[in-house]
Amino acid sequence: MVKTYNAKIMFEKPEDKVILSQSLSLANEAFNIVSSERFKMTKCNGSKPLHERTYYKVKKLFPNIPSQYIIKVIKDVIAKYETIR
């Protein structure tokens, strides 16, 4: 059984909402870059080949993005491609 919950996020300051929105947008852009690289690859065993091809590319495009964002995005892309395979 799958349950769905809707939650409303309350922000103390309006700039917190902007920061969250920017963070999510940044992660989305990074996902698109990594996904496009993964699509070009014919084979991807594990995360290391994709990591080597994309980590520094994403870091160069978005120098302020935290490393864990990039690593999580790479793992998410791999998971999505394994699901559709």
C-alpha positions, 0 to 999 in steps of 0.5 A, spaced: 500 500 500 502 506 498 500 512 502 501 519 499 502 525 504 501 533 502 505 537 507 505 545 507 512 548 508 512 554 513 517 559 512 519 564 517 523 568 512 521 569 505 528 569 503 528 561 506 523 560 501 527 563 495 533 559 498 530 552 498 527 554 491 534 555 488 537 549 491 532 545 488 533 548 481 540 547 482 539 540 483 534 539 477 539 542 473 545 538 475 540 532 474 539 533 467 547 534 466 548 527 469 542 524 466 544 527 459 551 524 460 548 517 462 544 517 456 550 517 452 554 511 455 552 505 452 554 501 459 555 503 466 557 498 471 556 502 478 557 509 479 564 510 478 564 511 470 559 516 471 562 519 477 568 520 473 565 523 467 560 528 470 563 530 477 568 535 475 563 538 469 557 539 474 562 542 479 565 547 474 558 549 472 556 550 479 562 552 483 557 553 489 554 546 489 555 542 495 559 535 493 554 531 496 548 534 492 552 532 486 554 525 489 546 524 490 544 526 483 549 521 480 546 516 484 539 518 483 540 518 475 543 511 476 537 509 480 532 512 474 536 508 469 536 502 472 528 502 473 527 504 466 532 498 463 
